[in-house]
Amino acid sequence: MTKRARSFSLAAEGDPAVKQMYLPNTNVLITQFLHDAGMGEVTDFMSVGREAGGETEQSSRQLVRVAKAIRTPIPFRMVCRPAFDYAQEPHEIEMGPDGRSALFHTPNQKFVLKSTHPLHREHCVALRVKISGRIWVIGVSAPAVVTRIYL
């Protein structure tokens, strides 16, 4: 399995300097990207349901990621490539009719990705090598959804 086979990333493109910090006494993570073109920021947190004292009406837990430009527009790239059952179970992707949502699912699990920007599907790629008459899969890139954002 390749290191990047299963992931969810939302980051400035290129090779920016990165600084991370939690807001005091919260589960809110702020990641700042110092890019040649400017500065951007991603805010990450999980919403808390009413059953745990939170204010959301959602019945399922949600990871919220918000990207914004702080100084001049900069390019961000989002890649969502999930791993169900610790990458033991393959998944399918159904794109929403508006192109801004995607349903990732297996027979037993599912989750939805929603975006304010158009999403695009990347197909599965597997690197196979034949050694001593046997075929070995040495790297897998599972189906993913990606978008490029200029903020």
C-alpha positions, 0 to 999 in steps of 0.5 A: 500500500502506498503512503498516499493511497488513503487520505483526505487533504486540503492544502495550499498547492506548491511547497508553502511553509506550514504552521499549525495551532489549536485554538485554546480550550477547543478542538479547532485546528488552524493550519496556516500556509505561507505561500509565495503568492500569499497566505491561506488558512484551513480551519478543521473541527468536528461538530458536536451533536446535541446528545453531547451538549452541542448545537447541531441537529445532525444525527451523524458526526461531521468533520468540517474543513474551511479554506480561505485566503488571508492575503491575496488569492492562492491555489488550494487542492483537495483530495479525498481518498477514503479507506473503509475497514482499514483499506480492506474493503473497496468502495464506489463513488457516486457523484451528486447531480450538482457536481458538488457532492460525492457519496463514497460507499461500500455494502456496509458503510458510507459517507458524503463529501460536500463542497462549495466548489465543483468536484471531479472523480479520479479513477483507481490505479494499481501498480502490478509487478510480475515476480517469479510468475506471480502478480503482486500489487505493490501500490494502489490508488483507490478511487478519489474525488478532487478539486482545485480551488482559488481563494 
